[in-house]
């Protein structure tokens, strides 16, 4: 489990904070942004925390 600073995709409705999250790891580079983007935490990241 590797918690990191929050990040999100401009195309998704959630943010991520764990590099073990398969959804977060599949964000295309051009859509990746730092921070939460005002979006709730991904359920998968929440379970990993």
PDB file of N, H, CA, C and O in Angstrom:
ATOM      1  N   UNK A   1       0.847  -1.171   0.000  1.00  0.00           N
ATOM      2  CA  UNK A   1       0.000   0.000   0.000  1.00  0.00           C
ATOM      3  C   UNK A   1       0.894   1.236   0.000  1.00  0.00           C
ATOM      4  O   UNK A   1       1.732   1.417   0.883  1.00  0.00           O
ATOM      5  N   UNK A   2       0.700   2.072  -0.997  1.00  0.00           N
ATOM      6  H   UNK A   2       0.019   1.925  -1.715  1.00  0.00           H
ATOM      7  CA  UNK A   2       1.521   3.262  -1.099  1.00  0.00           C
ATOM      8  C   UNK A   2       0.647   4.496  -1.233  1.00  0.00           C
ATOM      9  O   UNK A   2       0.216   4.854  -2.329  1.00  0.00           O
ATOM     10  N   UNK A   3       0.396   5.133  -0.116  1.00  0.00           N
ATOM     11  H   UNK A   3       0.747   4.842   0.775  1.00  0.00           H
ATOM     12  CA  UNK A   3      -0.393   6.367  -0.160  1.00  0.00           C
ATOM     13  C   UNK A   3       0.473   7.474  -0.728  1.00  0.00           C
ATOM     14  O   UNK A   3       1.655   7.587  -0.404  1.00  0.00           O
ATOM     15  N   UNK A   4      -0.125   8.280  -1.571  1.00  0.00           N
ATOM     16  H   UNK A   4      -1.085   8.188  -1.834  1.00  0.00           H
ATOM     17  CA  UNK A   4       0.568   9.400  -2.201  1.00  0.00           C
ATOM     18  C   UNK A   4      -0.349  10.623  -2.161  1.00  0.00           C
ATOM     19  O   UNK A   4      -1.488  10.548  -1.700  1.00  0.00           O
ATOM     20  N   UNK A   5       0.164  11.735  -2.645  1.00  0.00           N
ATOM     21  H   UNK A   5       1.089  11.796  -3.019  1.00  0.00           H
ATOM     22  CA  UNK A   5      -0.679  12.934  -2.750  1.00  0.00           C
ATOM     23  C   UNK A   5      -1.838  12.643  -3.693  1.00  0.00           C
ATOM     24  O   UNK A   5      -1.712  11.851  -4.627  1.00  0.00           O
ATOM     25  N   UNK A   6      -2.940  13.280  -3.441  1.00  0.00           N
ATOM     26  H   UNK A   6      -3.042  13.924  -2.682  1.00  0.00           H
ATOM     27  CA  UNK A   6      -4.153  13.054  -4.236  1.00  0.00           C
ATOM     28  C   UNK A   6      -3.923  13.394  -5.711  1.00  0.00           C
ATOM     29  O   UNK A   6      -3.167  14.305  -6.051  1.00  0.00           O
ATOM     30  N   UNK A   7      -4.600  12.630  -6.571  1.00  0.00           N
ATOM     31  H   UNK A   7      -5.213  11.890  -6.295  1.00  0.00           H
ATOM     32  CA  UNK A   7      -4.574  12.876  -8.008  1.00  0.00           C
ATOM     33  C   UNK A   7      -5.889  12.422  -8.601  1.00  0.00           C
ATOM     34  O   UNK A   7      -6.598  11.612  -8.004  1.00  0.00           O
ATOM     35  N   UNK A   8      -6.221  12.941  -9.781  1.00  0.00           N
ATOM     36  H   UNK A   8      -5.645  13.599 -10.266  1.00  0.00           H
ATOM     37  CA  UNK A   8      -7.483  12.586 -10.411  1.00  0.00           C
ATOM     38  C   UNK A   8      -7.386  12.695 -11.921  1.00  0.00           C
ATOM     39  O   UNK A   8      -6.422  13.235 -12.463  1.00  0.00           O
ATOM     40  N   UNK A   9      -8.396  12.174 -12.583  1.00  0.00           N
ATOM     41  H   UNK A   9      -9.179  11.735 -12.143  1.00  0.00           H
ATOM     42  CA  UNK A   9      -8.533  12.300 -14.027  1.00  0.00           C
ATOM     43  C   UNK A   9      -9.604  13.341 -14.310  1.00  0.00           C
ATOM     44  O   UNK A   9     -10.622  13.396 -13.620  1.00  0.00           O
ATOM     45  N   UNK A  10      -9.375  14.160 -15.317  1.00  0.00           N
ATOM     46  H   UNK A  10      -8.548  14.116 -15.878  1.00  0.00           H
ATOM     47  CA  UNK A  10     -10.389  15.148 -15.696  1.00  0.00           C
ATOM     48  C   UNK A  10     -11.643  14.459 -16.220  1.00  0.00           C
ATOM     49  O   UNK A  10     -12.699  15.088 -16.295  1.00  0.00           O
ATOM     50  N   UNK A  11     -11.552  13.191 -16.582  1.00  0.00           N
ATOM     51  H   UNK A  11     -10.694  12.681 -16.522  1.00  0.00           H
ATOM     52  CA  UNK A  11     -12.686  12.448 -17.135  1.00  0.00           C
ATOM     53  C   UNK A  11     -13.423  11.600 -16.102  1.00  0.00           C
ATOM     54  O   UNK A  11     -14.418  10.958 -16.438  1.00  0.00           O
ATOM     55  N   UNK A  12     -12.961  11.585 -14.859  1.00  0.00           N
ATOM     56  H   UNK A  12     -12.152  12.107 -14.586  1.00  0.00           H
ATOM     57  CA  UNK A  12     -13.570  10.725 -13.841  1.00  0.00           C
ATOM     58  C   UNK A  12     -14.278  11.560 -12.774  1.00  0.00           C
ATOM     59  O   UNK A  12     -14.065  12.767 -12.663  1.00  0.00           O
ATOM     60  N   UNK A  13     -15.116  10.892 -12.001  1.00  0.00           N
ATOM     61  H   UNK A  13     -15.289   9.912 -12.092  1.00  0.00           H
ATOM     62  CA  UNK A  13     -15.884  11.593 -10.968  1.00  0.00           C
ATOM     63  C   UNK A  13     -15.310  11.381  -9.571  1.00  0.00           C
ATOM     64  O   UNK A  13     -15.937  11.769  -8.585  1.00  0.00           O
ATOM     65  N   UNK A  14     -14.125  10.770  -9.468  1.00  0.00           N
ATOM     66  H   UNK A  14     -13.615  10.454 -10.269  1.00  0.00           H
ATOM     67  CA  UNK A  14     -13.478  10.509  -8.174  1.00  0.00           C
ATOM     68  C   UNK A  14     -11.998  10.883  -8.238  1.00  0.00           C
ATOM     69  O   UNK A  14     -11.430  11.058  -9.316  1.00  0.00           O
ATOM     70  N   UNK A  15     -11.384  11.002  -7.046  1.00  0.00           N
ATOM     71  H   UNK A  15     -11.845  10.860  -6.170  1.00  0.00           H
ATOM     72  CA  UNK A  15      -9.930  11.181  -6.995  1.00  0.00           C
ATOM     73  C   UNK A  15      -9.299   9.948  -6.349  1.00  0.00           C
ATOM     74  O   UNK A  15      -9.997   9.108  -5.780  1.00  0.00           O
ATOM     75  N   UNK A  16      -8.001   9.850  -6.440  1.00  0.00           N
ATOM     76  H   UNK A  16      -7.434  10.532  -6.902  1.00  0.00           H
ATOM     77  CA  UNK A  16      -7.253   8.705  -5.920  1.00  0.00           C
ATOM     78  C   UNK A  16      -6.138   9.193  -5.006  1.00  0.00           C
ATOM     79  O   UNK A  16      -5.713  10.345  -5.100  1.00  0.00           O
ATOM     80  N   UNK A  17      -5.659   8.313  -4.115  1.00  0.00           N
ATOM     81  H   UNK A  17      -6.004   7.377  -4.038  1.00  0.00           H
ATOM     82  CA  UNK A  17      -4.530   8.652  -3.250  1.00  0.00           C
ATOM     83  C   UNK A  17      -3.681   7.421  -2.934  1.00  0.00           C
ATOM     84  O   UNK A  17      -2.952   7.405  -1.942  1.00  0.00           O
ATOM     85  N   UNK A  18      -3.775   6.396  -3.774  1.00  0.00           N
ATOM     86  H   UNK A  18      -4.367   6.409  -4.579  1.00  0.00           H
ATOM     87  CA  UNK A  18      -3.045   5.159  -3.506  1.00  0.00           C
ATOM     88  C   UNK A  18      -2.553   4.576  -4.827  1.00  0.00           C
ATOM     89  O   UNK A  18      -3.341   4.358  -5.748  1.00  0.00           O
ATOM     90  N   UNK A  19      -1.248   4.325  -4.914  1.00  0.00           N
ATOM     91  H   UNK A  19      -0.609   4.502  -4.166  1.00  0.00           H
ATOM     92  CA  UNK A  19      -0.668   3.794  -6.151  1.00  0.00           C
ATOM     93  C   UNK A  19      -1.029   2.332  -6.386  1.00  0.00           C
ATOM     94  O   UNK A  19      -0.771   1.807  -7.469  1.00  0.00           O
ATOM     95  N   UNK A  20      -1.615   1.667  -5.405  1.00  0.00           N
ATOM     96  H   UNK A  20      -1.824   2.094  -4.525  1.00  0.00           H
ATOM     97  CA  UNK A  20      -2.058   0.283  -5.582  1.00  0.00           C
ATOM     98  C   UNK A  20      -3.449   0.198  -6.204  1.00  0.00           C
ATOM     99  O   UNK A  20      -3.924  -0.900  -6.495  1.00  0.00           O
ATOM    100  N   UNK A  21      -4.098   1.317  -6.409  1.00  0.00           N
ATOM    101  H   UNK A  21      -3.712   2.209  -6.172  1.00  0.00           H
ATOM    102  CA  UNK A  21      -5.443   1.341  -6.990  1.00  0.00           C
ATOM    103  C   UNK A  21      -5.339   1.104  -8.496  1.00  0.00           C
ATOM    104  O   UNK A  21      -4.676   1.857  -9.210  1.00  0.00           O
ATOM    105  N   UNK A  22      -5.995   0.062  -8.963  1.00  0.00           N
ATOM    106  H   UNK A  22      -6.534  -0.549  -8.383  1.00  0.00           H
ATOM    107  CA  UNK A  22      -5.926  -0.260 -10.397  1.00  0.00           C
ATOM    108  C   UNK A  22      -6.611   0.802 -11.244  1.00  0.00           C
ATOM    109  O   UNK A  22      -6.175   1.073 -12.363  1.00  0.00           O
ATOM    110  N   UNK A  23      -7.668   1.403 -10.733  1.00  0.00           N
ATOM    111  H   UNK A  23      -8.022   1.183  -9.824  1.00  0.00           H
ATOM    112  CA  UNK A  23      -8.350   2.467 -11.479  1.00  0.00           C
ATOM    113  C   UNK A  23      -7.455   3.692 -11.602  1.00  0.00           C
ATOM    114  O   UNK A  23      -7.335   4.277 -12.679  1.00  0.00           O
ATOM    115  N   UNK A  24      -6.835   4.071 -10.506  1.00  0.00           N
ATOM    116  H   UNK A  24      -6.933   3.596  -9.632  1.00  0.00           H
ATOM    117  CA  UNK A  24      -5.946   5.238 -10.513  1.00  0.00           C
ATOM    118  C   UNK A  24      -4.718   5.036 -11.385  1.00  0.00           C
ATOM    119  O   UNK A  24      -4.211   5.984 -11.984  1.00  0.00           O
ATOM    120  N   UNK A  25      -4.246   3.809 -11.453  1.00  0.00           N
ATOM    121  H   UNK A  25      -4.659   3.039 -10.967  1.00  0.00           H
ATOM    122  CA  UNK A  25      -3.060   3.514 -12.256  1.00  0.00           C
ATOM    123  C   UNK A  25      -3.342   3.532 -13.752  1.00  0.00           C
ATOM    124  O   UNK A  25      -2.405   3.549 -14.550  1.00  0.00           O
ATOM    125  N   UNK A  26      -4.606   3.529 -14.148  1.00  0.00           N
ATOM    126  H   UNK A  26      -5.367   3.515 -13.499  1.00  0.00           H
ATOM    127  CA  UNK A  26      -4.964   3.488 -15.563  1.00  0.00           C
ATOM    128  C   UNK A  26      -5.353   4.845 -16.140  1.00  0.00           C
ATOM    129  O   UNK A  26      -5.889   4.921 -17.245  1.00  0.00           O
ATOM    130  N   UNK A  27      -5.083   5.911 -15.397  1.00  0.00           N
ATOM    131  H   UNK A  27      -4.648   5.849 -14.499  1.00  0.00           H
ATOM    132  CA  UNK A  27      -5.400   7.251 -15.908  1.00  0.00           C
ATOM    133  C   UNK A  27      -4.400   7.606 -17.008  1.00  0.00           C
ATOM    134  O   UNK A  27      -3.187   7.491 -16.829  1.00  0.00           O
ATOM    135  N   UNK A  28      -4.936   8.037 -18.141  1.00  0.00           N
ATOM    136  H   UNK A  28      -5.921   8.130 -18.286  1.00  0.00           H
ATOM    137  CA  UNK A  28      -4.068   8.447 -19.245  1.00  0.00           C
ATOM    138  C   UNK A  28      -3.337   9.720 -18.862  1.00  0.00           C
ATOM    139  O   UNK A  28      -3.910  10.621 -18.250  1.00  0.00           O
ATOM    140  N   UNK A  29      -2.065   9.784 -19.230  1.00  0.00           N
ATOM    141  H   UNK A  29      -1.599   9.053 -19.728  1.00  0.00           H
ATOM    142  CA  UNK A  29      -1.194  10.885 -18.819  1.00  0.00           C
ATOM    143  C   UNK A  29      -1.777  12.265 -19.128  1.00  0.00           C
ATOM    144  O   UNK A  29      -1.652  13.186 -18.322  1.00  0.00           O
ATOM    145  N   UNK A  30      -2.409  12.408 -20.284  1.00  0.00           N
ATOM    146  H   UNK A  30      -2.511  11.660 -20.939  1.00  0.00           H
ATOM    147  CA  UNK A  30      -2.942  13.728 -20.661  1.00  0.00           C
ATOM    148  C   UNK A  30      -4.157  14.138 -19.834  1.00  0.00           C
ATOM    149  O   UNK A  30      -4.528  15.312 -19.825  1.00  0.00           O
ATOM    150  N   UNK A  31      -4.783  13.187 -19.141  1.00  0.00           N
ATOM    151  H   UNK A  31      -4.482  12.234 -19.148  1.00  0.00           H
ATOM    152  CA  UNK A  31      -5.955  13.476 -18.303  1.00  0.00           C
ATOM    153  C   UNK A  31      -5.616  13.563 -16.817  1.00  0.00           C
ATOM    154  O   UNK A  31      -6.479  13.909 -16.010  1.00  0.00           O
ATOM    155  N   UNK A  32      -4.390  13.258 -16.448  1.00  0.00           N
ATOM    156  H   UNK A  32      -3.689  12.977 -17.103  1.00  0.00           H
ATOM    157  CA  UNK A  32      -3.956  13.221 -15.047  1.00  0.00           C
ATOM    158  C   UNK A  32      -3.727  14.626 -14.501  1.00  0.00           C
ATOM    159  O   UNK A  32      -3.064  15.452 -15.128  1.00  0.00           O
ATOM    160  N   UNK A  33      -4.290  14.882 -13.318  1.00  0.00           N
ATOM    161  H   UNK A  33      -4.830  14.211 -12.809  1.00  0.00           H
ATOM    162  CA  UNK A  33      -4.116  16.172 -12.646  1.00  0.00           C
ATOM    163  C   UNK A  33      -3.810  15.929 -11.177  1.00  0.00           C
ATOM    164  O   UNK A  33      -4.243  14.928 -10.607  1.00  0.00           O
ATOM    165  N   UNK A  34      -3.065  16.839 -10.564  1.00  0.00           N
ATOM    166  H   UNK A  34      -2.712  17.652 -11.027  1.00  0.00           H
ATOM    167  CA  UNK A  34      -2.779  16.781  -9.135  1.00  0.00           C
ATOM    168  C   UNK A  34      -3.987  17.253  -8.353  1.00  0.00           C
ATOM    169  O   UNK A  34      -4.794  18.039  -8.849  1.00  0.00           O
ATOM    170  N   UNK A  35      -4.108  16.771  -7.131  1.00  0.00           N
ATOM    171  H   UNK A  35      -3.453  16.132  -6.728  1.00  0.00           H
ATOM    172  CA  UNK A  35      -5.172  17.209  -6.241  1.00  0.00           C
ATOM    173  C   UNK A  35      -6.440  16.393  -6.377  1.00  0.00           C
ATOM    174  O   UNK A  35      -6.509  15.439  -7.152  1.00  0.00           O
ATOM    175  N   UNK A  36      -7.443  16.787  -5.606  1.00  0.00           N
ATOM    176  H   UNK A  36      -7.387  17.562  -4.976  1.00  0.00           H
ATOM    177  CA  UNK A  36      -8.700  16.052  -5.571  1.00  0.00           C
ATOM    178  C   UNK A  36      -9.662  16.495  -6.662  1.00  0.00           C
ATOM    179  O   UNK A  36     -10.572  15.749  -7.023  1.00  0.00           O
ATOM    180  N   UNK A  37      -9.476  17.680  -7.183  1.00  0.00           N
ATOM    181  H   UNK A  37      -8.737  18.286  -6.890  1.00  0.00           H
ATOM    182  CA  UNK A  37     -10.403  18.209  -8.175  1.00  0.00           C
ATOM    183  C   UNK A  37     -11.799  18.417  -7.616  1.00  0.00           C
ATOM    184  O   UNK A  37     -12.764  18.542  -8.370  1.00  0.00           O
ATOM    185  N   UNK A  38     -11.908  18.455  -6.272  1.00  0.00           N
ATOM    186  H   UNK A  38     -11.124  18.353  -5.660  1.00  0.00           H
ATOM    187  CA  UNK A  38     -13.214  18.611  -5.643  1.00  0.00           C
ATOM    188  C   UNK A  38     -14.078  17.364  -5.740  1.00  0.00           C
ATOM    189  O   UNK A  38     -15.292  17.421  -5.548  1.00  0.00           O
ATOM    190  N   UNK A  39     -13.439  16.234  -6.040  1.00  0.00           N
ATOM    191  H   UNK A  39     -12.453  16.188  -6.196  1.00  0.00           H
ATOM    192  CA  UNK A  39     -14.159  14.967  -6.237  1.00  0.00           C
ATOM    193  C   UNK A  39     -13.967  14.065  -5.021  1.00  0.00           C
ATOM    194  O   UNK A  39     -12.943  14.167  -4.347  1.00  0.00           O
ATOM    195  N   UNK A  40     -14.927  13.183  -4.721  1.00  0.00           N
ATOM    196  H   UNK A  40     -15.760  13.100  -5.269  1.00  0.00           H
ATOM    197  CA  UNK A  40     -14.794  12.263  -3.594  1.00  0.00           C
ATOM    198  C   UNK A  40     -13.714  11.208  -3.847  1.00  0.00           C
ATOM    199  O   UNK A  40     -13.326  10.965  -4.989  1.00  0.00           O
ATOM    200  N   UNK A  41     -13.244  10.598  -2.784  1.00  0.00           N
ATOM    201  H   UNK A  41     -13.560  10.795  -1.856  1.00  0.00           H
ATOM    202  CA  UNK A  41     -12.228   9.546  -2.882  1.00  0.00           C
ATOM    203  C   UNK A  41     -12.798   8.291  -3.539  1.00  0.00           C
ATOM    204  O   UNK A  41     -13.928   7.892  -3.256  1.00  0.00           O
ATOM    205  N   UNK A  42     -12.036   7.694  -4.389  1.00  0.00           N
ATOM    206  H   UNK A  42     -11.118   8.018  -4.620  1.00  0.00           H
ATOM    207  CA  UNK A  42     -12.379   6.434  -5.047  1.00  0.00           C
ATOM    208  C   UNK A  42     -12.638   5.344  -3.990  1.00  0.00           C
ATOM    209  O   UNK A  42     -11.897   5.244  -3.012  1.00  0.00           O
ATOM    210  N   UNK A  43     -13.664   4.547  -4.180  1.00  0.00           N
ATOM    211  H   UNK A  43     -14.266   4.628  -4.975  1.00  0.00           H
ATOM    212  CA  UNK A  43     -13.973   3.472  -3.215  1.00  0.00           C
ATOM    213  C   UNK A  43     -12.839   2.479  -3.073  1.00  0.00           C
ATOM    214  O   UNK A  43     -12.582   1.996  -1.970  1.00  0.00           O
ATOM    215  N   UNK A  44     -12.151   2.161  -4.163  1.00  0.00           N
ATOM    216  H   UNK A  44     -12.360   2.554  -5.059  1.00  0.00           H
ATOM    217  CA  UNK A  44     -11.037   1.226  -4.115  1.00  0.00           C
ATOM    218  C   UNK A  44      -9.902   1.798  -3.272  1.00  0.00           C
ATOM    219  O   UNK A  44      -9.321   1.084  -2.455  1.00  0.00           O
ATOM    220  N   UNK A  45      -9.577   3.083  -3.459  1.00  0.00           N
ATOM    221  H   UNK A  45     -10.048   3.664  -4.123  1.00  0.00           H
ATOM    222  CA  UNK A  45      -8.534   3.730  -2.653  1.00  0.00           C
ATOM    223  C   UNK A  45      -8.933   3.728  -1.172  1.00  0.00           C
ATOM    224  O   UNK A  45      -8.099   3.492  -0.298  1.00  0.00           O
ATOM    225  N   UNK A  46     -10.204   3.992  -0.903  1.00  0.00           N
ATOM    226  H   UNK A  46     -10.881   4.184  -1.613  1.00  0.00           H
ATOM    227  CA  UNK A  46     -10.683   4.022   0.483  1.00  0.00           C
ATOM    228  C   UNK A  46     -10.504   2.645   1.139  1.00  0.00           C
ATOM    229  O   UNK A  46     -10.120   2.566   2.306  1.00  0.00           O
ATOM    230  N   UNK A  47     -10.776   1.578   0.409  1.00  0.00           N
ATOM    231  H   UNK A  47     -11.087   1.643  -0.539  1.00  0.00           H
ATOM    232  CA  UNK A  47     -10.599   0.221   0.961  1.00  0.00           C
ATOM    233  C   UNK A  47      -9.122  -0.105   1.167  1.00  0.00           C
ATOM    234  O   UNK A  47      -8.782  -0.856   2.081  1.00  0.00           O
ATOM    235  N   UNK A  48      -8.245   0.442   0.337  1.00  0.00           N
ATOM    236  H   UNK A  48      -8.521   1.052  -0.406  1.00  0.00           H
ATOM    237  CA  UNK A  48      -6.819   0.175   0.455  1.00  0.00           C
ATOM    238  C   UNK A  48      -6.182   0.930   1.625  1.00  0.00           C
ATOM    239  O   UNK A  48      -5.145   0.516   2.143  1.00  0.00           O
ATOM    240  N   UNK A  49      -6.796   2.021   2.031  1.00  0.00           N
ATOM    241  H   UNK A  49      -7.638   2.358   1.610  1.00  0.00           H
ATOM    242  CA  UNK A  49      -6.222   2.881   3.092  1.00  0.00           C
ATOM    243  C   UNK A  49      -6.317   2.252   4.455  1.00  0.00           C
ATOM    244  O   UNK A  49      -5.881   2.846   5.441  1.00  0.00           O
TER     245      UNK A  49
END
